Amino acid sequence: MIEAIENFIVELFNGNSFWATFFISMVPVIELKGAVPFGMSKEIFGENALSPVQAWVASATGSLVPAFFLVWLFVPIMNWLKNTKAFKNMSARLEQKFSENAKKIEEKSDNSKIKTIKKWIGLILFVAIPLPLTGAYTGSAIAGYLNMGYINSVLAIFIGNIIAGGIVVLLCTIFAGYEAYVFGVFILLLLGFICYKIVKKFYSKKQKLRL
């Protein structure tokens, strides 16, 4: 299954590892965490595999692209979805989750400048952690609730991307020659994480029905 996914992506981008990495890093949840080991894999791309610097640039810039739009549009979209019958409940849960994350990042301070700096650093650190649901997409959603301005939000996400990309590139460099396996493990962990969330949600609903 993993090999089929890899072959499909390679054929889709005609063997161009840079653009494959760039666009994979734009995919929600996968983002640069999955894009870097894929682009650096010599087993997948052979001589066309990206160098650490190329993978870093492609993934950090690619995962930033959605942020340009999400930071600006996420809150208005969520407000619109809350007024629809089909997505009202889902959007309310998402809004609660992102607003709670925003509150964790935001620290109280009487000085507005210090408060903005703390939120800025908090958002950078959140995006910089290369784990599922801590990348540019979630960071962009949280930025919408931090009210720290468009430029500050995008800049914080970009810096966070650079740090996260550097960490993943370093890991792939340490495990050079095994990048394809790193990508495969990441995909399996991602699928496992999604299955866990689905089962947990189903179990919670079942418990509520019993009560």
C-alpha positions in Angstrom: 0.0 0.0 0.0 2.7 2.5 1.0 4.8 1.6 -2.1 1.7 2.1 -4.3 1.2 5.6 -2.8 4.9 6.4 -3.4 4.7 5.3 -7.0 1.5 7.2 -7.6 3.0 10.5 -6.3 6.3 10.0 -8.3 4.3 9.4 -11.5 2.0 12.3 -10.8 4.9 14.8 -10.6 6.9 13.0 -13.4 9.8 12.2 -11.1 10.3 15.9 -10.0 11.2 15.5 -6.4 11.3 19.2 -5.6 7.7 19.9 -6.7 6.5 16.6 -5.3 7.9 17.7 -1.9 6.5 21.2 -2.3 2.9 20.1 -3.0 2.9 17.2 -0.5 3.9 19.6 2.2 0.6 21.5 1.4 -1.5 18.4 2.2 -3.3 18.8 5.6 -1.9 16.7 8.4 0.9 15.3 6.2 2.6 18.6 5.6 6.4 18.9 5.8 6.6 16.0 8.3 5.8 13.6 5.5 7.1 15.6 2.6 10.7 15.8 3.7 11.5 12.1 4.0 9.7 11.5 0.8 11.7 14.1 -1.2 15.0 13.0 0.3 14.5 9.3 -0.4 17.0 7.9 -2.9 15.0 4.7 -2.9 12.1 6.6 -4.3 13.7 9.2 -6.5 17.2 7.8 -7.1 19.6 10.5 -8.2 16.8 13.0 -8.3 16.4 12.8 -4.5 16.6 16.2 -2.8 19.6 17.3 -0.7 18.8 18.3 2.9 18.8 22.0 2.0 16.5 21.5 -1.1 14.1 19.4 1.0 14.1 22.1 3.7 13.3 24.9 1.3 10.7 22.9 -0.7 8.8 21.8 2.5 9.0 25.0 4.5 7.8 27.1 1.6 5.2 24.6 0.4 3.5 24.2 3.8 3.4 28.0 4.2 1.2 28.5 1.1 -2.1 27.4 2.8 -1.3 29.7 5.7 -1.5 32.8 3.5 -5.2 32.1 3.0 -6.2 30.2 6.2 -5.0 32.9 8.6 -7.2 35.4 6.8 -10.2 33.1 6.0 -10.5 30.5 8.7 -12.6 32.5 11.3 -15.0 33.9 8.6 -15.4 30.3 7.2 -16.1 28.9 10.6 -18.6 31.6 11.3 -20.4 30.8 8.1 -20.4 27.1 8.7 -22.0 27.6 12.1 -25.0 29.0 10.3 -25.5 25.9 8.2 -27.5 22.9 9.3 -25.1 20.3 7.8 -21.8 21.7 9.4 -23.2 23.5 12.5 -22.2 20.9 15.1 -18.8 20.1 13.5 -17.8 23.7 13.1 -18.8 24.4 16.7 -16.5 21.6 18.0 -13.6 22.7 15.8 -14.0 26.3 17.0 -14.0 25.2 20.6 -10.9 23.1 20.0 -8.9 25.8 18.2 -10.0 28.6 20.7 -8.9 26.4 23.6 -5.5 25.9 22.0 -5.3 29.6 21.4 -6.0 30.3 25.1 -3.2 27.9 26.1 -0.7 29.8 23.9 -1.9 33.2 25.1 -0.6 34.3 28.4 -2.0 37.1 30.5 -0.1 40.3 30.7 -0.8 43.9 31.5 1.6 45.1 28.8 0.0 44.6 25.3 3.4 44.5 23.6 4.7 41.7 25.9 1.4 39.9 25.4 1.7 40.0 21.6 5.4 38.8 21.8 4.3 35.9 24.0 1.5 34.9 21.6 4.0 35.2 18.7 6.6 32.9 20.4 3.9 30.5 21.5 2.6 30.1 17.9 6.1 29.6 16.6 6.8 26.8 19.1 3.4 25.2 18.4 4.1 25.0 14.7 7.7 24.0 15.2 6.8 20.7 16.9 6.8 18.1 14.0 3.9 16.1 15.2 0.4 15.4 13.7 -2.0 18.4 14.1 0.8 20.8 15.2 1.7 22.2 11.7 0.8 25.2 9.6 -2.8 24.3 9.1 -3.6 24.0 12.8 -1.3 27.0 13.5 -3.2 29.1 11.0 -6.5 28.1 12.6 -5.2 29.0 16.0 -3.8 32.3 14.8 -7.2 33.4 13.8 -8.3 33.3 17.4 -5.1 34.9 18.8 -5.9 38.3 17.2 -2.2 39.0 16.6 -2.5 40.4 13.1 -2.1 38.9 9.6 1.6 39.6 9.1 2.7 38.5 12.6 0.7 35.3 12.2 2.1 34.4 8.9 5.7 35.2 10.0 5.3 33.1 13.1 4.0 30.2 11.1 6.9 30.5 8.6 9.5 30.5 11.4 7.8 27.6 13.0 7.9 25.8 9.6 11.6 26.5 9.2 12.3 25.0 12.7 10.1 21.9 12.1 11.6 21.4 8.6 15.1 21.6 10.1 14.2 19.0 12.7 12.8 16.5 10.2 15.7 17.1 7.7 18.1 16.4 10.6 16.4 13.1 11.4 16.4 12.1 7.7 20.1 13.0 7.5 20.8 10.9 10.6 18.8 8.0 9.1 20.2 8.5 5.5 19.2 5.7 3.2 16.1 4.9 5.2 14.0 7.9 4.2 11.4 5.8 2.4 10.9 3.8 5.5 10.6 7.0 7.6 7.9 8.1 5.1 6.2 4.8 5.4 6.2 4.8 9.2 4.9 8.3 9.2 2.0 7.3 6.9 1.2 4.3 9.1 1.4 6.3 12.3 -0.9 8.9 10.7 -3.4 6.3 9.7 -3.2 4.8 13.2 -3.8 8.2 14.7 -6.8 8.8 12.6 -8.3 5.4 13.4 -7.6 6.0 17.1 -9.5 9.3 16.9 -12.5 7.7 15.1 -12.7 4.8 17.6 -12.3 7.2 20.6 -15.1 9.4 19.2 -17.4 6.3 18.6 -16.7 5.0 22.1 -17.4 8.3 23.7 -20.8 8.5 21.9 -21.6 5.0 23.0 -20.8 5.8 26.6 -23.1 8.9 26.4 -25.9 6.8 25.0 -25.6 4.3 28.0 -25.8 7.2 30.4 
